[in-house]
Each structure stands twice: as structure tokens, then as C-alpha cells.
Amino acid sequence: MGVANPDPNDEFLVVKTVMQLFAAMLNRIAEDANVEKFVVAPTQGTLSPDDSDWQNEIHPSSAGFAKIATKFQVALASIFP
């Protein structure tokens, strides 16, 4: 009896769910009145799911990194003008 190959869509959904939970946790910390200067750069959904923003399955392309950097610039500018 062989081991079934994992479904790439199932793998994607697991990672997406974990990342959404992580983002929710970060947002709760950022909203905590007792925490100062904690900035969340919301980057989920920034990169296109097709290959245009990706160098490979893990690393963004130069254009993809530029999109992410813009998100960080905007988030940081909100607290460090």
C-alpha cells in the first residue's frame, strides 16, 4: 500500500489558514492599548497568485519584493512619519 501524494490545493489551504491566524494574532497585538509602536504591514494578498510576482514557489520576484516593500513603507510611515 503506497502513500497518497498530498493535494497541492490542500497544502495551499493549510498554509493560507495558518497565515490568516498569524495575521489575526498580530492585529490583536497591534490593537492592544498596552503595546506601543507595534506595526503590522498587511502583506497577505499583495502578490499575484500567478507567476508574475514569483521567482519560485517560495521567493517573490524583484517586482514582488517591491510590492511587499511598499506595504512596509506605508505601514511604517503611519507611525514613523
CYANA upper distance limits for C-alpha pairs under 8 A (distance plus 0.5 A):
  6 PRO  CA     10 ASP  CA      7.87
  6 PRO  CA     11 GLU  CA      7.79
  7 ASP  CA     11 GLU  CA      6.94
  8 PRO  CA     12 PHE  CA      6.62
  9 ASN  CA     13 LEU  CA      6.69
 10 ASP  CA     14 VAL  CA      6.75
 11 GLU  CA     15 VAL  CA      6.83
 12 PHE  CA     16 LYS  CA      6.49
 13 LEU  CA     17 THR  CA      6.50
 14 VAL  CA     18 VAL  CA      6.76
 15 VAL  CA     19 MET  CA      6.62
 16 LYS  CA     20 GLN  CA      6.63
 17 THR  CA     21 LEU  CA      6.73
 18 VAL  CA     22 PHE  CA      6.67
 19 MET  CA     23 ALA  CA      6.60
 20 GLN  CA     24 ALA  CA      6.68
 21 LEU  CA     25 MET  CA      6.77
 22 PHE  CA     26 LEU  CA      6.79
 23 ALA  CA     27 ASN  CA      6.65
 23 ALA  CA     42 PRO  CA      8.40
 24 ALA  CA     28 ARG  CA      6.75
 25 MET  CA     29 ILE  CA      6.92
 26 LEU  CA     30 ALA  CA      6.70
 26 LEU  CA     40 VAL  CA      7.27
 27 ASN  CA     31 GLU  CA      6.63
 27 ASN  CA     40 VAL  CA      7.29
 28 ARG  CA     32 ASP  CA      6.78
 29 ILE  CA     35 VAL  CA      7.49
 29 ILE  CA     38 PHE  CA      8.03
 30 ALA  CA     35 VAL  CA      7.33
 30 ALA  CA     38 PHE  CA      5.89
 30 ALA  CA     39 VAL  CA      6.87
 30 ALA  CA     40 VAL  CA      7.35
 31 GLU  CA     35 VAL  CA      8.29
 37 LYS  CA     79 ILE  CA      7.51
 39 VAL  CA     75 ALA  CA      7.09
 39 VAL  CA     76 LEU  CA      7.18
 39 VAL  CA     79 ILE  CA      8.10
 40 VAL  CA     75 ALA  CA      7.15
 41 ALA  CA     71 LYS  CA      6.43
 41 ALA  CA     72 PHE  CA      5.76
 41 ALA  CA     74 VAL  CA      8.38
 41 ALA  CA     75 ALA  CA      5.76
 41 ALA  CA     76 LEU  CA      8.22
 42 PRO  CA     71 LYS  CA      7.30
 42 PRO  CA     75 ALA  CA      8.42
 43 THR  CA     68 ILE  CA      6.79
 43 THR  CA     71 LYS  CA      6.91
 46 THR  CA     67 LYS  CA      7.40
 46 THR  CA     68 ILE  CA      7.40
 47 LEU  CA     53 ASP  CA      6.28
 47 LEU  CA     54 TRP  CA      8.40
 47 LEU  CA     64 GLY  CA      6.66
 47 LEU  CA     67 LYS  CA      7.84
 47 LEU  CA     68 ILE  CA      8.40
 48 SER  CA     52 SER  CA      7.14
 48 SER  CA     53 ASP  CA      6.31
 49 PRO  CA     53 ASP  CA      8.19
 50 ASP  CA     54 TRP  CA      8.22
 51 ASP  CA     55 GLN  CA      7.98
 51 ASP  CA     56 ASN  CA      8.42
 52 SER  CA     61 SER  CA      8.30
 52 SER  CA     64 GLY  CA      8.49
 53 ASP  CA     60 PRO  CA      6.20
 53 ASP  CA     61 SER  CA      5.84
 53 ASP  CA     62 SER  CA      8.26
 53 ASP  CA     63 ALA  CA      6.56
 53 ASP  CA     64 GLY  CA      4.96
 54 TRP  CA     58 ILE  CA      8.14
 54 TRP  CA     59 HIS  CA      6.56
 54 TRP  CA     60 PRO  CA      4.59
 54 TRP  CA     61 SER  CA      5.13
 54 TRP  CA     64 GLY  CA      6.91
 55 GLN  CA     59 HIS  CA      6.02
 55 GLN  CA     60 PRO  CA      5.67
 55 GLN  CA     61 SER  CA      4.96
 56 ASN  CA     60 PRO  CA      7.48
 56 ASN  CA     61 SER  CA      8.42
 60 PRO  CA     64 GLY  CA      5.42
 60 PRO  CA     65 PHE  CA      6.25
 61 SER  CA     65 PHE  CA      6.65
 62 SER  CA     66 ALA  CA      6.70
 63 ALA  CA     67 LYS  CA      6.92
 64 GLY  CA     68 ILE  CA      6.92
 65 PHE  CA     69 ALA  CA      6.52
 66 ALA  CA     70 THR  CA      6.72
 67 LYS  CA     71 LYS  CA      7.12
 68 ILE  CA     72 PHE  CA      7.03
 69 ALA  CA     73 GLN  CA      6.66
 70 THR  CA     74 VAL  CA      6.71
 71 LYS  CA     75 ALA  CA      6.68
 72 PHE  CA     76 LEU  CA      6.46
 73 GLN  CA     77 ALA  CA      6.41
 74 VAL  CA     78 SER  CA      6.93
 75 ALA  CA     79 ILE  CA      7.85
 76 LEU  CA     80 PHE  CA      6.22
 76 LEU  CA     81 PRO  CA      8.25
 77 ALA  CA     81 PRO  CA      5.28
